[in-house]
Amino acid sequence: MAVRRIGILTAGGLAPCLSAAVGCLIGRYSKVAPEVEILCYRYGYAGLLRGDSFSVDGEVRKMADRLLVFGGSTIGNSRVKLTNSEDCVRRGLVREGEDPQTVAADQLAKDGIDVLHAIGGDDTNIVAAQLAAHLSAAGYRMAVIGLPKTIDNDIFPISRSLGAETAAQETANYFTHVVNECTTAPRMLIVHEVMGRHCGWLTAASAMRYRGWLDRQKFLGDLGLDRRRWDVHGVYIPEMEWDMAHEIGRLRGVMDSVGNVNLFVSEGAGLGTILKEMEKESQDIPRDAFGHVKLDMLNPGKWFGEKMAEHIGAEKTLVQKSGYYARSSAPNEEDVKLIRASVDLAVDAALEMRSGVIGLDQDLGDVLACISFGRIRGGKPYGTSDPKFRKLLAEIGQV
């Protein structure tokens, strides 16, 4: 079967790869299969449900590489779960009584899409696979090629998601500025809240990169430029268990001797404790269309900061969130290289009508492969036994 028309959409939260991946897909098709028509759906599955799309041709095909220096998604993103009919109706994406999956599948068939490129996390790609299965059952053949996007780096069995390395670098860069707030007041507590609902990879990776930056700096203790003040004093991620009483005592000692405390905290660290307290008080827990707790409304960093400040004698507490800064970045050189390689394989698979998610398969020794949708799932935890992470904890005295 010859591929005549392909569709592209991006979905979920932002990551430093979306615009670049779209640009690379357009550029790759224009080079190896210029006869293939390209259709982009505005704002992901929301645009698909509404039939809101545009064709890519002419000068845009020639200039697609311009997207590599931009973050975000130039074709638009959204969080839409096609199996959540109630939410789709409420948002005006479908009418009462309509099945969003059927509406989306019918639109793909109407648009004559032979291959759908879905750039997103596990939810995005699994939904795309369900659409392909739905169309297949109706006698319409369509391939789905996913590209993995998540700054949490938490998709099985993919060892490195597109944009994750950039997000870690930018999260570390963010803290190189924020940390200077340690000089604004005595006994200062800085809580750096890092994105990561269930996975602490980004928190750990950015803390290690930040300390790598510290290793390259020259300090001058006699003028107050003491490395201990700029260092990371605690790292807390969802996969870790820690003795709160012990940590309070340890950090109180740091505060007394150094004069300030700097913490890297995953937004999901301590979430269970916060939710239990809310449930005890019969408070409503805000959730999105996928049933995920809306962490930005709970403000875990603020809760963590208040609890810790009370016990370690902080005179001032500053909570700063790096998530939107990091995830909105354009990809760095390392990620661009992976994006280009992934797109090349994605287009090859598309032209052969092979469905799957393109990623570094950890079960195959991190070989770039077209991974079957049946093997894709979210919730991959960060491996806290990582020697580099254990070294970090040992160096800051946390273990």
C-alpha positions in Angstrom: 0.0 0.0 0.0 1.4 3.4 -1.0 1.3 6.1 1.5 -0.5 9.1 0.1 -1.3 11.3 3.1 0.1 11.5 6.6 -1.2 13.3 9.7 0.8 14.8 12.5 -0.3 15.8 16.0 1.3 16.6 19.3 -0.4 16.0 22.6 0.0 16.1 26.4 2.2 18.6 28.2 5.1 20.4 26.5 8.6 19.0 26.2 11.7 20.3 24.4 11.2 18.3 21.3 7.7 18.9 19.9 8.2 21.7 17.4 11.6 20.2 16.4 10.0 16.8 15.8 7.3 18.3 13.6 9.9 20.2 11.7 12.1 17.1 11.2 9.1 15.0 10.1 8.1 17.6 7.5 11.7 17.9 6.3 12.3 14.2 6.1 9.1 13.5 4.1 10.0 16.4 1.8 13.4 14.8 1.1 12.6 11.1 0.7 8.9 11.1 -0.2 7.9 14.6 -1.5 4.8 13.2 -3.1 3.3 12.4 0.3 0.8 15.0 1.5 1.2 16.3 5.1 -1.7 17.3 7.3 -1.2 18.8 10.8 -4.0 18.8 13.4 -4.2 21.9 15.5 -4.0 21.4 19.2 -3.6 17.6 19.1 -6.6 15.4 19.6 -8.8 18.5 20.2 -8.1 19.5 16.6 -8.7 16.0 15.3 -12.1 15.9 17.0 -13.0 19.2 15.5 -11.6 18.5 12.1 -9.3 21.5 12.6 -6.2 20.9 10.4 -4.0 22.5 7.8 -1.9 21.2 4.9 1.9 21.7 4.7 3.3 22.5 1.4 5.4 25.0 -0.7 7.9 27.1 1.2 7.0 25.6 4.6 8.5 22.3 3.5 11.7 24.0 2.5 12.0 26.0 5.8 10.8 23.3 8.3 14.2 23.2 10.0 13.4 26.7 11.5 11.2 24.8 14.0 14.3 23.3 15.6 15.2 26.5 17.5 11.7 26.9 19.0 10.2 25.3 22.1 6.5 24.4 22.6 4.5 23.0 19.7 4.0 25.4 16.8 1.0 23.3 15.7 -0.6 23.4 19.2 -0.9 21.0 22.1 -3.8 19.9 24.4 -4.6 17.2 26.9 -7.6 15.2 25.6 -8.5 11.6 26.6 -10.7 10.1 23.9 -12.1 7.5 26.3 -13.4 10.2 28.6 -16.6 11.1 26.8 -17.9 13.3 29.6 -14.9 15.6 29.5 -14.9 15.8 25.7 -18.6 16.8 25.8 -18.0 19.3 28.6 -15.2 21.0 26.5 -17.4 21.1 23.4 -15.2 18.7 21.5 -18.1 16.2 20.7 -21.8 16.3 21.1 -23.8 14.5 23.8 -24.1 10.9 22.9 -21.1 10.8 20.5 -18.2 8.5 21.1 -15.0 10.6 20.9 -13.0 7.6 19.5 -15.5 7.1 16.8 -15.5 10.8 16.0 -11.7 10.9 15.8 -11.5 7.7 13.7 -14.2 9.0 11.3 -12.2 12.2 10.9 -9.0 10.4 10.1 -10.9 8.3 7.5 -12.5 11.4 6.1 -9.1 13.1 5.8 -7.7 10.1 4.0 -4.9 9.6 6.5 -2.7 6.6 5.8 -0.2 7.2 8.6 -0.7 9.2 11.9 2.4 10.5 13.6 1.5 11.1 17.3 4.2 12.9 19.3 3.5 12.5 23.0 3.7 10.4 26.1 2.4 6.9 26.8 -1.3 8.1 26.9 -0.9 9.9 23.6 0.6 6.9 21.8 -1.8 4.3 23.4 -4.8 6.4 22.3 -3.4 6.6 18.8 -2.9 2.8 18.7 -6.6 2.4 19.8 -7.7 4.6 17.0 -5.8 2.5 14.5 -7.4 -0.7 15.9 -10.8 1.0 15.7 -10.3 1.9 12.1 -8.9 -1.6 11.2 -12.0 -3.2 12.7 -14.0 -1.0 10.4 -12.0 -2.1 7.4 -9.8 1.0 7.1 -6.0 0.5 7.3 -3.9 3.1 9.0 -0.5 2.9 10.5 0.4 4.8 13.7 4.0 5.9 14.4 4.6 7.3 17.9 7.4 9.5 19.1 8.0 9.4 22.9 7.8 12.8 24.6 8.0 13.2 28.4 10.5 15.2 30.5 9.9 12.7 33.3 11.6 10.0 31.1 9.1 7.5 32.5 8.0 5.4 29.5 8.6 1.6 29.4 10.8 0.3 27.7 12.3 3.5 26.4 15.6 4.5 28.0 15.5 8.1 27.0 12.5 10.2 25.9 12.8 13.0 23.4 13.5 16.3 25.2 14.4 14.7 28.5 18.1 15.6 28.4 17.3 19.2 27.5 14.8 19.4 30.3 17.4 18.2 32.8 19.9 20.7 31.5 17.5 23.6 31.6 16.3 22.6 35.1 19.9 22.8 36.3 20.4 26.1 34.6 17.3 27.5 36.3 18.7 26.7 39.7 22.1 28.4 38.9 20.1 31.7 39.1 17.6 30.8 41.9 20.4 29.6 44.2 21.8 33.1 44.6 18.7 33.9 46.6 20.5 32.1 49.5 22.3 35.5 50.0 19.1 37.5 50.6 18.5 36.6 54.2 20.1 34.6 57.1 18.8 31.1 57.6 17.3 30.9 54.1 15.5 27.8 52.9 15.2 27.3 49.1 12.9 24.6 47.8 13.4 23.9 44.1 10.3 22.1 43.0 11.0 19.9 39.9 8.4 18.3 37.6 7.9 14.6 38.2 4.6 13.2 39.4 5.6 9.6 39.9 9.1 9.6 38.6 12.1 11.3 40.1 14.4 11.0 37.0 14.3 14.8 36.2 14.9 15.8 39.8 17.9 13.5 40.1 19.3 14.3 36.7 19.1 18.0 37.1 20.6 17.9 40.6 23.6 16.0 39.3 24.0 18.4 36.4 23.8 21.4 38.7 26.5 19.9 40.9 28.5 19.3 37.8 28.3 23.1 37.1 29.4 23.7 40.7 32.5 21.5 40.1 33.5 23.9 37.3 33.2 27.1 39.4 35.9 28.7 41.6 34.9 29.7 45.1 36.3 32.3 47.5 35.3 31.5 51.1 36.9 34.6 52.6 34.3 36.7 50.8 31.4 34.5 51.6 31.7 32.6 48.3 31.6 29.2 50.1 30.6 26.2 47.9 28.6 24.8 50.8 26.1 27.7 50.5 25.6 27.0 46.8 25.4 23.2 47.1 22.4 20.9 47.1 21.6 19.8 50.6 18.8 17.4 50.0 17.1 15.5 47.0 13.6 14.1 47.5 11.9 12.0 44.8 8.8 9.8 44.7 10.8 6.5 44.6 12.7 7.2 47.8 11.7 6.5 51.3 13.3 8.7 54.0 13.1 9.2 57.7 11.6 12.7 58.1 12.8 13.0 61.7 16.3 12.1 60.6 16.2 14.5 57.7 15.0 17.3 59.9 17.9 16.8 62.3 20.4 16.6 59.4 19.1 19.7 57.7 18.9 21.6 61.0 22.7 20.9 61.3 23.3 22.1 57.8 21.3 25.3 58.5 23.3 25.9 61.7 26.7 25.4 60.1 26.2 26.7 56.6 23.5 29.3 57.1 21.1 28.2 54.4 19.6 25.0 52.9 18.9 24.2 49.3 16.6 21.3 48.3 15.6 19.6 45.1 12.1 18.2 45.5 10.0 16.3 42.9 6.5 17.6 42.7 5.3 14.0 43.5 7.5 13.6 46.5 5.4 13.5 49.6 2.2 13.6 47.5 0.7 10.6 49.4 1.0 12.5 52.7 -0.6 15.6 51.3 -3.5 13.7 49.8 -4.1 11.8 53.1 -4.4 15.1 54.9 -6.8 16.5 52.3 -9.0 13.4 52.5 -9.1 13.6 56.3 -10.3 17.2 56.0 -12.8 16.1 53.3 -11.3 18.5 50.8 -11.9 18.1 47.0 -8.8 16.8 45.2 -8.5 18.5 41.8 -7.9 16.0 38.9 -7.5 16.3 35.1 -9.2 14.4 32.3 -6.8 11.5 32.8 -7.6 11.3 36.5 -4.2 12.7 37.5 -4.0 15.0 40.5 -3.5 18.6 39.4 -0.2 19.1 41.2 0.0 22.8 40.3 -3.2 23.4 42.3 -2.0 21.4 45.3 1.4 23.2 45.4 3.5 20.3 46.9 6.6 22.5 47.1 4.9 25.1 49.2 3.6 22.4 51.6 7.0 20.7 51.8 8.7 24.1 52.4 6.4 25.1 55.2 6.7 21.8 57.0 10.5 21.8 56.7 11.0 25.4 57.6 9.1 25.0 60.8 11.5 22.3 62.0 14.9 23.5 60.8 14.5 27.1 62.0 14.4 28.8 58.6 13.8 32.6 58.8 12.8 32.9 55.2 11.5 30.2 52.7 11.6 30.5 48.9 9.8 27.9 46.7 10.6 28.1 43.0 9.2 25.8 40.3 11.3 25.2 37.2 8.8 23.0 35.3 7.4 25.5 32.8 10.8 27.0 32.2 12.4 23.7 31.4 9.7 22.0 29.4 9.2 25.0 27.1 12.8 25.1 26.0 14.0 24.4 22.5 16.0 21.1 22.3 19.7 21.1 22.9 22.2 19.6 20.4 22.1 16.2 22.0 18.3 16.0 21.8 18.3 17.3 18.2 20.5 14.4 17.2 18.2 11.9 18.8 15.1 13.6 17.3 16.6 13.5 13.8 17.5 9.8 14.1 14.1 8.9 15.5 12.3 10.8 12.8 14.4 9.1 10.1 13.3 5.7 11.4 9.7 6.9 11.9 9.4 7.9 8.3 11.0 4.6 7.1 8.5 2.7 9.3 5.6 4.8 8.0 6.4 4.2 4.3 6.4 0.5 5.1 3.1 0.9 7.1 4.6 -0.5 10.3 3.0 0.8 13.5 4.9 1.3 16.7 6.7 3.8 18.9 10.2 4.9 17.9 12.6 4.9 20.8 15.8 3.7 22.4 14.7 0.2 23.5 16.4 -0.6 26.8 15.6 -4.3 26.4 17.7 -4.3 23.3 20.7 -2.4 24.7 19.3 1.0 23.9 19.1 0.4 20.2 16.8 2.8 18.3 13.8 0.6 17.2 10.1 0.6 16.3 8.6 -0.7 19.5 5.2 -2.4 19.4 2.4 -0.5 21.2 1.8 -3.6 23.4 5.1 -3.0 25.1 4.5 0.7 25.8 3.3 1.8 29.2 3.9 4.7 31.5 5.0 4.9 35.1 8.6 3.7 34.7 10.3 4.6 38.0 13.7 6.1 38.3 16.3 3.6 39.4 17.5 4.9 42.7 20.3 2.3 42.7 22.0 4.3 39.9 25.7 4.6 41.1 25.8 8.3 40.1 22.7 9.1 42.1 24.0 7.1 45.1 27.3 9.0 44.9 25.3 12.3 44.9 23.4 11.3 48.0 26.6 10.2 49.7 28.4 13.4 48.9 25.7 15.6 50.4 25.4 13.4 53.4 21.9 12.2 52.7 22.8 8.5 53.0 
